[in-house]
Amino acid sequence: MRFLRVISPKWPMVVQSIFLIALVHPIGTRFLDRKVDNCFYALRHRGTASAELLAKMVEWKMDDIKQGNRPNEHDCRGNFAGCQTYSCLDGAGANIFVINACAPDGGNCTHGDLDPFCSTENGTPKCEICHRGLCNRHKVELTAAANALSVPNSSSNANDTDEGAVEEIIEL
């Protein structure tokens, strides 16, 4: 009984208040994020990206737009539909630019937003969706040829593989 007298009745209220502030503060929930619904956000361009493309990336809250930058990961909002890697390929199959982001709800690629930028570069769009948190980590940097990307796998456990293993990829 003595122990209960020592603890102020206001103490639990203070702890609850601090916890609630941590939850609503923008950086407060990062310690709770298990990364299962996160994707890397990045733009890589082999030349200079157009002002319009850069404006679109700012709209997407993307600030990793330079090769060699530290990877920038985002928590995907809503129902996690996977991570998308949108590539614009030249005639030889090499990347003109690559954009990584969360896939929109429904799991389709954002062709409506990105195809116009690819056609301006006289490229061919290619989009892939992977279905695991941070599964686009190896697709951030430019590749010389399109076939250097992951190969589809029909294994039922393809989404549960770890780094270095082949992931299931849906090309759209």
N, C-alpha and C positions, 0 to 999 in steps of 0.2 A: 504494500500500500504506500510505503514511503516513496518508492520509485515513481509512482504516478503523480505525487505532489511535486516532485522535482521538475518534471516535464511541464512546460507551460502549455495551456490548452491552445494557444495561438501557434505553437510550433508546427503542427500538421498543416495548418492553413498556409504558413510560410513555405513549406516544402511543396505543397500543391501549387502555389502561385509561381514558384520558380520553375517547376516542371511545365506548367502551362505556357509560360513565357518562352521556354526553350522549344516547345512544340510549334508555336506560331511564328517564331523568329525565322527568317529565311535560311539561316545556316543551322538552326537548332535541330532539325531532323536528320541531318547528314549522318549522325552516328546510328540512326535507326535504319538507314537505307542499306538493304542487303544486296544491292547491285543486280538483282535478278531481272529488273526491268529498266536497266540503263543501257545506253548506246553511246558510242563515241560520235562526236560531231566534228567534222573537219571538211575543209575544201582544199584540194590540191589542184593546181593548174600548171601545165608545163610552160606556159607563157605568162601573160598578164591577164588576169580575169577582168571582164568588162565591169564598168561601174554599175550596170544593172544587176549583174550576177552578185556582185559584192553587196548591193543594197538588199537583195533577196536573202543573202546569208545573215545580214544584220537583222532582218525581219525574223529570221529563224533563231536569233540570239546565238549565232555562231561566231566565235572569235578566234578559232584555230584555223587560220587561212594561210599559213606559211609552212613549207616543208621543214621538218625538224623541230617544230614547236612541240612542247609537252602536250600529250594527248588530253583532249577536253571531253569529259563525259557528262552526259545529261541524264536526269531521271525522266523517263518517258511517262507522260501523263495519260490518264484514262486507262483503257484496257490495253495491255502491252501486246502489240501486234508484231513485234520483232524490230530488228535493225535493218535499215536499208543502205545499200551501197549503190549509188547511181554513178555510172561511168559514161563518159562521152568518148567514143572511140574513133580514131582516124581510119583511113582505108587499109592500113597495115595491121589494125587491131591494137595499136598502142593507145594509151590513155591521153586524151587532150585535157580532161579534168575528171576528178573523182569527188563526189560529195557523199559523206556518211552522215546519217542522222537516224532518229527514230522513224519507224514506218508509221504512216498515219493509221488511224482506226480502220479496220477492215483488212489490213495487211497488204494493201496494194502500194505500188510506188507512186511518187508524186510526179508522174509524167506531165501533168498539166502545168505544173510550176517550172519544171526543169527542161522539158523537150525544146522549148523555144531557144534556150541558151545553147543547147547542143546543135540545133539546126543552124544557128548563127555561125557556129564554128565549122560548119559542113561536116559534122560528125554523125555517128550512129549511136543512139542511146541504148544502154544496157543497164538493167536494174536487177538487183538480187536482194532477197529478203532472207535473213537468218533469224532463228527463233529463240535465241538464248541471250541472256543479259551479257553485254559487252562482246558479243560474237563478231562484231565488225572491227575488232582491234587490229587485225592483220591486213586490213583493206584500206587503211587510211592513206598510205603513201602511193604515189603513182607506180604503175607497173609498165614494163616495156611492151608486153603483149597481153591481150585479153585472156588468153588461155593460162596465164599465170595465176589466175584466181582459183579459189577452191573448186573442187570437182563434186558434183552432186553424188549423194550416197543414199541408197534406198533402205538402209538399216533403220529399224524401228527405234533404235536408241540414238539416232544421229543428233538429236537436239541435246543429249546429255553428255556429249563428248567434251573433253577438255582441250586446252590449247595444244596445237600441234597435230591434232586429229582432224579428220575430214568432217565438215559440218554439212548438214542438209541445207541446200540452197534452192530457192524457188526463183527462177528467172521469169521476169514479167516483161 
